């Protein structure tokens, strides 16, 4: 901060307002000078100097960056997933945790009979909902999320069907890779809208259409019966699943931050393997006494005088001649394990997962540390499920299903409320987690339906099954220790000679 000079005091004494303006002006000038010359009083990350000389950061928009790199990023990520075991494992772990056996919907209108009708119709429809005729709805969820992680984005198209097609609901779903989105269509439209990387927006910025190729641009065989140019598909018929990291209109693969690290790790592994193979191929080197004798090899014989050309375990050999044989001893590489572990920590961080889940290496964890790591990972998975997958993928498909069922006359109305149950996380310590759920139930902070839903089951179905089983047990006159009707105040259950429970507390 600038010092107050004698002249400043004189000006302030004669004209206080002028003195204040003089001080403020000097302070503004010093701040501007510090920003221009990279003073340490600003942001270190924005300074320019020798330490940041090679740091180039583009100021382009997210859409400009993705438009230039998205195709190559997808291709490289897919290549890594095909050929790099760590990339393949990372994608698999994320898909298994986000989708697992499936994100299950449950009608929640409040009308028990209507809910049962909707759930039964949904169960009938999901078995044949795939337009390709191979997967059910949970398989489509898995495929869509896999494309979300591996390619960065995926498109899901609604395919209405005729009533004569024999489906429970005349509707099917088609998964479309992002490669079919026409990147070349960009620019302004006559009505004030615009095209950006194959996505058409109206004048208000709402998505109006997706320009899709009828065939994958990378197909080895091009079918001439199909149109080569892209066609506009209404946005109401297409879902676009991707993660927004900025205000971009397209997505990028999740492994983008560690693509170079994975590639370098592959190259290093191959180079180390070739070095080991080369060292193993060189058995020994013959050293001659002089230049004239270098072409004469020494003789190596066994105890019986037979020439030895192959070495076997336990062999005692004798070298005869004036030359020396020095056998190759492959060098050991120290610290390889630590270096490899550090690189895999970087890869795991890039894929936003714990190192232990990426590698399966649990040698350096205990219960507390692995649980702490999994808690943070599960928060990430919850966020992806409830902020991306369920609102962008699952909920719109449910709306399509309800609308198609209503149009077919199988539901009384098209708007059916729904509750979603993502797959449950396996407990690190099942007993401790069960006790935590029990305390939450007894304290009233969690309902029984919520506890059952956390296990990945339909609460209504589970409770109905329990009620039916209890009715059968009562009809047979059986008594189980877990039956709450048999528990006394002291927790001890007794029975009389007829087998009926006796409460000693009464």
N, C-alpha and C positions, 0 to 999 in steps of 0.2 A: 504494500500500500504506500502511496506517495506521502512524503512528509510535508507538513505545512511550513511554508517559507515565510520570511519577514515581509515580503511583498504581499503574500496572501493575507497576512494579518492586517496590513495597512489597508488593502482593498476592502476587507471585511469590516474594518473599523469605520471606513468612510461610507461604504454601501454594503450592508450585510447581504442583500439579495444577490448582488453582483459577485460577492465572495463565494456564496454557495454555488452559483452557476459555474464559477471558475473551478471550484474543487470537483464538481460533478463532471465537467468537461475533461479535466485532467484524468480522472479515474476511467472514463470511457475510452480516452485515447490510449491509456496504458493497457486496458483489456484488449482493444483492437490490435495493438502492437504485439501483445503476447500471443494472440491467436495467429497472427501473420507469421511470426518467427518461431512458432512451436514451443512456447514457454511451458515449463513443467506444471504450471498452475492449471492447464486445461486437461482434457482427457488424454491419457497416455496412448490409448489406442488410436487417436487421431493425429498424433504428432508425426512429423516427417523428418527423417534423419537417417543416419547410417544403419540403425537397428531395424528400421522398417523400409529400407530401400527396395527390397524385392517383393514387398507386399502389395499386390494388385487386387483391388476390390472394385468390381463393376457396380455402377449405380443403376443398372437396368431393372426393369420391372420383372416380377415373377413370371408373367406370361412370356416375356421376351426370352428369359433364360430357359424356360421349359421348352419353348418352341424350337430353340436351337439344339437342345440336348436330349429331349425326351426319347426320341427313337433310339439313339445310341445307348442311352442309359438302360432302356428296357432290354435291348439286345445283350448288353454286357451282363446285366443282372441275371437274365435267363441262362446265359452261358455259365456263369458262376454256379447257379443252382443246379445245372446239369452235371458239372464236372468238379466242383469244389465241395467236399463233404461238410465243411463248416457252414457254408452258405445254405446248403440243402437242409442241414439240421436246424439252422436258425429259422428258416421259413416254416419248416414243419412244426417247430415248437410254438411259434406264434399262432399258426392256424389251429393247432390242437387246443391251445388255451383260449382263443377267442371264440371258436365255434364248438370244438369238442364233438360230442355226439349230436349237437344241434341246439339252436336257440328256440325254445318251445313256446308257442302262444297258447293263451287260454282265454276264451270268451268271458267277459266280465260285465254283462249288461245288468246284473242284479236279478234277472229272471232265470231261475234255475232250469226250467224246461227249455227256454230259448238257448241258454248257454250250452246245454247238453246237445241240442240239435246242431248248433254251429260247430261245436268241437267234433261231433261225429262226422259231419260233412267235411270238415277240414281233414280229418284222418283218412277219409275215403279219397279225397282229391290229391293229397300230397304224394301218393304212390305213383301217380301218372302225370305229374305236373311238368316234367322235363320235356321240352320240345324235341330233344334228341332221343327221348325214350330210354334213357339209361339210368338216371339218378332220381332220387326223391328230393323233397324240398331241402332236407338237411345236407344231402350231397351237393345240391346247388349252392347252399350257404358256404360249404367248405370250399368249393371251386371258386366262388366269387371272392371270398376273403383271401384265398391263395393268390389270385390275380391282383388283388389290392396290394398285397405285400410284395409280390415278386415283380409285377409290372407297374405298380403305382396306382393303377386305376382299372376299372372294368365297367362294362355296360350290360344292363339287364333289360331285355325287351319283352313287352307284353305281347303274347300271341293269342288272340281270341280264336275260339274254335266253334264249329257248328254243333248244334244239339245232337246231330246224327253221328258225331264222332264217338259217342259212347262214354264220355268222361263224366265223372260225378259233378263237376262244374266245368262248363265249356271255356276253359282257359288253360294255357300253358305258358311256361317261362323259358326264355332262351338267354344263355350266357354268351356275350359277345366280347372278344378281346379288343383292347383299346387300339390295336393296329388297324382295325377297320374304320376308325374315325379319320376322315380325310383332313390331314394337316394342311393341305395346300389351300383350303378355302378360308381365306381371311380378307377382310376389307369392309368398307362401308356399304350399306344398302340404300336403295332409293327412298324407302319409307322412314329413314332415320335409324333403322336398326344396324346391326353389324354382324359380321362373321369373324370368329376368332378360333383358329385351329380346328375347324370343322364343327364348331358349335355356333348356332345362330341365335342372336338375341334381338328382342323387339326394342322399340325406342325407349322403353322404360328400364331396359337392362335385364328383363326376364328371359329365361331360356325358352326359345320357341321351337327349335328343331335341332336334330343331330344329323349331320351329313355322313352317311355310312356307305362303305363299299359293300357290294353284294358278295364279294369273295376276298379272302385274305390276300393282301398285296404280295406276301411272301410265298404263296403256294407254288409248288414246282410245276403243276399243270394248270394252265389257265383255261377255264371253260368258256368258250366263245359264245355260248348261249346266254351268258349273263352279261349285264351291262358293265362296261369298264369304268364309267364315271360313277361318282357317288350320288346317292339319292337322299333327299331330306325326309327324315322320319320325325313326326311330331314329338315334342318333348314330353307330352303326356303319356306316350307309349314307351318311354325309355327312362331307366334309372341310371344315374352316373355315380358310382361308388368310388370315392377317393378321399384322401386326407388333406384338408386344407391347412397348410402351414403359413401361407400368406393369403392374399385375396386373389389367388390364381384360379383359372378355370380348368386346369388339368393337373394330374397328380404325377409324382415321381416315385420310383421304387424305394422301399424303406431301407435297403442296404446301400443307398447311394453314398453316405459318408465314409464307408469302409470298403468301397470297391477296390481302390488302389491297395489298401492294406491286404485284402484277400488275394489279389493278384500277386503282390510282392511275396506273400507267404507261400503261394504256389510255386513261384519261380525259385525261391530259396530252397524249398523242399526238394524240387527237382535237381537243382544244382548240387545240393548236399548228397543226394542219392547217386548222381553221376560220379561225384568225387569218390565216394565210398566204393563204387563199382570199379573205378579206374585203379584205385589203390589195391583192391583185392585181385585184379588181373595181373599185376606186376608181382611175380613170386620172388625173383632174385635177380641180381646183376653180377655178371662175371667180370672181374677186374684182371687184366693181363699184366705180366711182368714188364714187357716191352712191346714196342710197336709191331715187331715181327711175330710175336706169339699171340696177338689179340684174336686171331681166327682159330686158335686151338683151344678147345674147351677142356677144362680139367675133368678127369674121370672120377665119378662117385660110385663106389661099390659097397655092397653089403659085407657081412662077415664071411660069406662064402666066396667072395670075389666076383659076384654077379653085378653087372652094371645097373645102377639105379636111375630110372628116368621119371618115376612117379613116387611121391612121398606119401606114406601111410602112417596112421597113428602108431606110436611105439617103435618106429624104425630107428635103428642105429646105423648110420652111414659113415663111410670113410672117404675123404677127399684126397686124391692122389694127383700130383702135378704141381706146377709152379704158379698156379693162379689162385685167386681168392674169390670166394662166393659170398656176397652180402645179400641176405634176404630182406625183402621189403617188410616193414613193420608199419601198418596203417596207423596214422596219428588219431588220437582221441580228441574230440571237440568238447571242451569244458563249457558248462553253462548253457547248453542247448535247451535243456528243459525249462530253465528260468526264462530264457529269451522267448521260447515258444509260448509259454504261459502268459508272458506280458503281451505278446501279439494277439493272443486269443482274448485277453481282457479288452483290448482295443476293439476287436471285432464284436464282442458281446455288447460293449457300450454302444457301438454304432447301430446294432439291432435292438437296443433298449431292453436287454434281458440280462439276468445274472450269468456270470461266467459258468457257474455250475450247470445251469440248464443247457448252455450251448455245448459244453464238452462232456458232461456226465462225470466230471472229476469232483468227487466229494471228499478228497483226502485231506483238505485243509479247512473243513467246516465242522461245526457242532450244531446242536439243535437250535441254539439261540441265534447263531449267525445265519444259518440257512433260512430260518423262519423270518428274520428281519429282511433278508434279501427278497424272499417270496412275497412279503407283505407289500413292499414297494412295487414289485412286478405286478401283483394282482390289482393294485390301484390303477396301473397303466392299462391292464386288460379291461377292467371295469369301465374306464374312460372310453376306450375304443368301442366296447360293446354298446354303451348307452349314448355316446355322442356321435358315433359314425355308423356302425353296423345296423343297430336296431332302427334308428330314425330314417336312415337313407336306404336301407335294403329291406329289412323285415317288415316294418310298418307299411310302406307302400305296397308290398306284395299282399299283405293282409287286406288292404283296402281294395286292391284289384280283385282279390278272391271274393270279398263280400259283395262288391258291385256285380260281378259276374253271376254269383249265386242268386242275388236278388233279381237280376234281369232274367234268369232262367226260372224264376218262380219258386226257388227252394228256400228262400229266406224272406221274412215279412218286411224287412227294411235293409237298406244298403249300409247303414252306419252301425257297426257292431263294435262296442268297446272291447279292448283286449289288454291283457297283461302278459308280459314276457318273462320267461324264466331261462336265463343263460345257464350253461353247464356249471355244475358246482366244482369248486376246487377241492382236490384231494387233500385231506388233513395231514399235516406233518406229524402231529400226535393226535390221533382220533379221540382218545379219551379226554384230553384237555379241551379240544374243540367242542366235544359233546357236552362237557360240563359247562362251558361258556354259554352254549345255546340253552341249556337247562336253566342257568341263572337268569338269562335274559327273559326266558318265558315266565319264570316265577316272579321276576321283578316287574313284569308288564311292559318291558321295552321292546318286545318282539312277540308277534302273534304266532299261533301254531301254524297257520297257513304260510307265514313268512319263513318259519323254520323248515317246513317241508319244501317250499320252493327253493330255498338255498341248497337243498340236496339235489336239485335238478328234477323234481317230480311235480306232478299236478296235485295240489292239495286236495281238491274235491275228489279225485280218483282215489287217492291214498286214504282219506278219511272214510269214503264209502267202502273201501276194501277192509279197513279195520272194523267198521261197524258190522259188515257181513261176517267177518271172521269171529267177532265176539259173539254174534248170535249163534253161530255154529258151536262155539265152545260152551256157551250156556246150555244149548240143547243137549250136548253130550255130558254135561255135569262135570266138566274138567276145571281144574284150578291151576293157574300158573302164578309163579312168584311175581311176574311183571304186571299182573292184573291190579290196577289201583283200587278196586273195590275190596281187595283182600288185605290191604295194608292197615296195620294198627298204628296207634300213636307212637308206640315204641319201635315200630318198624319190624316187629316179630309177628309172623303169621302162625296161627295154630289151627288145628282141625279136631273135631270130636270123632267119636268112633264111626260115625256115618260118613265122614269125609267132608262135612260142612265146616266152614271156618268159624272159629270161636275167637272173639275179641277179648283179650284179657283185661283191657282198659275199661270195660263197662261193667 
